[in-house]
């Protein structure tokens, strides 16, 4: 009985100690390992359990964006600092409208139902440049064929000289004649290799001029021609809206058409100026390059077929061309 009475007296003490321990235990939102939204959590009050301000996620940035309310003043202020980019649908819509206008303008120009902006002097220069590129491409094709055929001639002369030299060792009765012809073919091979280097240098320079320098200018010209079509398309739309009856909707469309027209007009005039400058510098560069290459071609070919070996070598030195044998292998990095 005494033992039961002792347990009965100690049970209220244990319950009181447990209540005090629970009361002194910190709330869940006061744990140092919880990830909050960045704001100071409110102080927990007695009488109810305080819920955590946010879930204990590992990514604090995502929890910050999730925890903030869209109606908070700080987020509204931040959203005003960033411009919303146009959607893909809006971009496709603008592209489709512009493409439609340009296609319509181009078709009407071919049918003669609308006017187009014409710069007679500039278009004449552009047509002359295209004609020059066609003619230079023909020169490039023929010079490549000449270089290829002449390469095979040099290879044949080299093989023929080796055959004469071999027969000179095996035919004592014709040794002098074989040696004479072998030496002749070797000299022709040496001079042919020199001429072949000059031809390859000529081909490389004309190829750079035709397919890189001129093509770069033609790329700008194609951009200019596209800008011209866009300019005329928006100009036609603006003229039609100016002639339309006045209304509130027409006034708004007229203002938008005027802005679009001014934008495409600036682009058109800028590209037109770029084309004029490039055509001028291209013409100066073309004359300088072709003057040098034509002089090289003439001197090298004349010296080779006249048998003037010294003049042929002097021509290559004049234009700083290194002689490379077609039969030689690629030098190692030690030799370079």
C-alpha positions in Angstrom: 0.0 0.0 0.0 2.8 2.4 0.9 4.5 1.7 -2.5 1.2 2.4 -4.4 0.8 5.7 -2.5 4.3 6.7 -3.4 3.7 6.0 -7.1 0.5 8.0 -7.0 2.3 11.0 -5.5 5.2 10.9 -8.0 2.9 10.7 -11.1 1.8 14.4 -10.9 5.4 15.4 -10.6 6.4 13.5 -13.7 3.4 15.0 -15.7 4.4 18.5 -14.5 8.0 17.9 -15.6 6.9 16.6 -19.0 4.7 19.7 -19.6 7.5 22.0 -18.7 9.9 20.2 -21.1 7.4 20.4 -23.9 6.7 24.1 -23.2 10.4 24.9 -23.3 11.0 23.0 -26.5 11.5 25.4 -29.6 8.8 25.4 -32.2 9.4 23.8 -35.6 9.8 27.1 -37.5 12.6 28.1 -35.1 14.9 25.2 -36.2 18.2 26.5 -37.7 18.0 23.9 -40.5 14.7 25.1 -42.0 14.9 27.1 -45.3 12.8 30.2 -45.2 11.7 32.7 -47.9 14.2 35.3 -46.7 11.9 37.3 -44.4 12.0 37.2 -40.6 9.5 34.6 -39.3 6.9 35.9 -36.7 7.6 35.1 -33.0 5.6 32.1 -32.0 2.8 32.7 -29.5 1.7 30.4 -26.7 -1.6 28.7 -27.0 -1.2 27.2 -30.5 1.3 25.4 -32.6 3.2 27.6 -35.1 3.4 26.2 -38.7 6.7 26.5 -40.6 6.9 29.4 -43.1 8.2 27.2 -45.8 9.2 23.6 -46.5 12.8 22.6 -45.8 13.9 22.4 -49.5 17.5 22.2 -50.6 17.2 25.0 -53.2 16.8 28.3 -51.4 16.2 30.2 -54.7 13.3 28.1 -55.7 11.8 28.3 -52.2 12.2 32.1 -52.3 10.3 32.3 -55.5 7.6 30.0 -54.3 7.1 31.5 -50.8 6.7 35.1 -52.0 3.2 36.1 -52.8 2.6 37.7 -56.2 0.8 40.5 -54.5 3.7 41.6 -52.3 5.1 45.1 -53.0 8.7 43.9 -53.4 7.9 41.4 -56.1 5.7 43.9 -58.0 8.6 46.4 -57.9 11.1 43.8 -59.2 8.8 42.7 -62.0 8.7 46.3 -63.3 12.5 46.2 -63.7 12.3 43.5 -66.4 10.7 43.7 -69.8 8.7 40.7 -70.8 10.2 39.2 -74.0 7.9 38.8 -77.0 6.4 35.3 -77.2 7.2 32.9 -80.0 3.7 33.3 -81.4 4.2 37.0 -81.7 7.6 36.6 -83.4 6.1 34.1 -85.9 3.2 36.4 -86.5 5.4 39.4 -87.3 7.7 37.3 -89.5 4.6 35.9 -91.4 3.2 39.4 -92.0 6.6 40.7 -93.2 7.1 37.7 -95.5 3.6 38.1 -96.9 4.1 41.8 -97.6 7.5 41.2 -99.4 6.2 38.3 -101.4 3.2 40.4 -102.5 5.4 43.3 -103.4 7.8 41.1 -105.4 4.9 39.5 -107.4 3.3 42.8 -108.1 6.6 44.2 -109.3 6.9 41.3 -111.8 3.4 41.8 -112.9 3.8 45.6 -113.3 1.1 46.4 -110.8 3.2 48.5 -108.4 6.2 50.7 -108.4 9.7 50.0 -107.1 12.6 52.1 -105.9 15.3 52.3 -108.6 18.8 53.5 -108.3 20.0 53.3 -112.0 23.7 54.1 -111.3 24.0 51.6 -108.4 22.1 48.8 -110.2 24.4 49.3 -113.2 27.5 48.9 -111.0 25.9 45.8 -109.4 25.2 44.2 -112.7 28.8 44.9 -113.9 30.1 43.3 -110.8 28.1 40.1 -111.4 29.3 40.0 -115.0 32.9 40.5 -113.8 32.5 37.6 -111.3 31.2 35.3 -114.1 34.1 36.2 -116.4 36.7 35.8 -113.6 35.1 32.4 -112.7 35.7 31.3 -116.3 39.3 32.4 -116.1 39.7 30.5 -112.8 38.2 27.4 -114.4 40.5 27.5 -117.4 43.6 28.3 -115.4 42.9 25.4 -113.0 42.5 23.1 -116.1 45.9 24.4 -117.4 47.6 23.8 -114.1 46.2 20.3 -113.8 47.2 19.3 -117.4 50.6 20.9 -117.0 51.1 18.9 -113.8 50.6 15.7 -115.7 53.1 16.9 -118.4 55.7 17.6 -115.7 55.1 14.1 -114.2 55.5 12.5 -117.6 58.7 14.4 -118.4 60.1 13.3 -115.0 59.3 9.7 -115.7 60.6 9.9 -119.2 63.9 11.3 -118.0 64.3 8.5 -115.5 63.6 5.9 -118.2 66.3 7.5 -120.5 68.8 7.4 -117.6 68.1 3.8 -116.9 68.5 2.8 -120.5 71.8 4.7 -120.8 73.2 2.4 -118.1 72.1 -0.7 -120.0 72.8 0.3 -123.6 76.5 1.2 -124.0 76.0 1.7 -127.8 73.4 4.4 -127.2 74.6 5.7 -123.9 75.4 9.2 -125.1 72.1 9.7 -126.8 70.1 8.4 -123.8 72.1 10.6 -121.4 71.5 13.7 -123.6 67.7 13.2 -123.7 67.6 12.3 -120.0 69.4 15.6 -119.2 67.0 17.5 -121.5 63.9 16.0 -119.8 65.3 16.8 -116.3 65.8 20.4 -117.3 62.3 20.6 -118.7 61.0 19.0 -115.5 62.8 21.5 -113.3 61.6 24.5 -115.3 58.1 23.0 -115.5 58.0 22.7 -111.7 58.9 26.4 -111.5 56.1 27.4 -113.9 53.7 25.1 -112.1 54.3 27.1 -108.9 53.6 30.3 -110.7 50.4 28.9 -112.2 49.2 27.6 -108.7 49.9 31.0 -107.2 47.9 32.7 -110.0 45.0 30.2 -109.4 45.0 30.8 -105.7 44.9 34.6 -106.0 42.1 34.6 -108.6 40.1 32.1 -106.5 40.4 34.4 -103.4 39.4 37.4 -105.4 36.5 35.7 -107.1 35.0 33.5 -104.3 35.8 35.5 -101.2 36.4 39.2 -101.9 33.7 39.6 -104.6 31.4 37.2 -102.9 31.5 39.2 -99.7 30.4 42.3 -101.6 27.7 40.3 -103.3 26.4 39.1 -99.9 25.9 42.8 -98.8 24.2 43.4 -102.2 21.8 40.6 -101.6 21.0 42.1 -98.1 20.5 45.5 -99.8 18.1 44.0 -102.4 16.1 42.3 -99.6 15.9 45.6 -97.7 14.8 47.4 -100.8 11.8 45.0 -101.3 10.8 45.4 -97.6 11.1 49.2 -97.9 8.9 49.2 -101.0 6.4 46.9 -99.4 5.9 49.0 -96.3 5.9 52.2 -98.5 3.0 50.8 -100.5 1.1 50.0 -97.4 1.6 53.5 -96.0 0.5 55.1 -99.3 -2.7 53.0 -99.3 -3.5 53.9 -95.7 -2.9 57.6 -96.4 -5.5 57.4 -99.2 -8.0 55.5 -97.0 -11.0 57.3 -95.3 -10.2 58.8 -91.9 -11.3 57.0 -88.8 -10.0 56.2 -85.4 -8.9 52.7 -86.4 -7.3 54.0 -89.6 -5.4 56.6 -87.7 -4.0 54.0 -85.4 -3.0 51.7 -88.3 -1.5 54.7 -90.1 0.7 55.5 -87.1 1.9 51.9 -86.9 2.6 51.8 -90.7 4.5 55.1 -90.5 6.8 53.7 -87.7 7.4 50.4 -89.7 8.1 52.4 -92.8 10.7 54.7 -91.1 12.4 51.6 -89.6 12.8 49.9 -93.0 13.7 53.1 -94.6 16.7 53.5 -92.3 17.8 49.9 -92.9 17.5 50.4 -96.6 19.6 53.6 -96.7 22.2 52.1 -94.4 22.7 49.0 -96.6 22.7 51.2 -99.7 25.5 53.2 -98.3 27.4 50.1 -97.4 27.1 48.7 -100.9 28.4 51.9 -102.4 31.5 51.9 -100.2 32.2 48.2 -100.7 31.9 48.5 -104.5 34.4 51.3 -104.5 37.0 49.5 -102.4 36.4 46.3 -104.3 37.1 47.9 -107.6 40.4 49.3 -106.3 41.5 46.0 -104.8 40.5 44.1 -108.0 42.6 46.3 -110.2 45.6 46.0 -107.9 45.4 42.2 -107.5 44.8 41.5 -111.2 47.6 43.8 -112.4 50.1 41.8 -110.3 48.7 38.4 -111.3 48.5 39.1 -115.0 52.1 40.4 -115.0 53.2 37.2 -113.2 51.3 34.9 -115.6 52.7 36.6 -118.7 56.3 36.7 -117.5 56.3 33.1 -116.2 54.7 31.6 -119.3 56.8 33.6 -121.7 60.1 32.7 -119.9 59.2 29.0 -119.8 58.3 28.5 -123.5 61.2 30.7 -124.7 63.6 28.5 -122.6 64.8 31.3 -120.5 65.4 29.6 -117.2 67.0 32.7 -115.5 64.0 34.9 -116.4 61.6 32.3 -115.1 63.4 32.1 -111.8 63.7 35.9 -111.6 59.9 36.1 -112.1 59.2 33.9 -109.1 61.7 35.8 -106.9 60.0 39.1 -108.0 56.6 37.9 -106.7 58.1 36.1 -103.6 56.9 32.7 -104.7 58.6 29.7 -103.1 59.4 26.9 -105.5 57.9 23.5 -104.4 58.5 20.3 -106.3 55.4 18.2 -107.1 57.4 15.1 -106.2 58.7 16.4 -102.9 57.2 15.2 -99.6 55.9 17.4 -96.8 58.9 18.6 -94.7 59.1 17.6 -91.1 58.7 20.2 -88.3 62.5 20.1 -87.8 63.1 21.2 -91.4 60.4 24.0 -91.1 
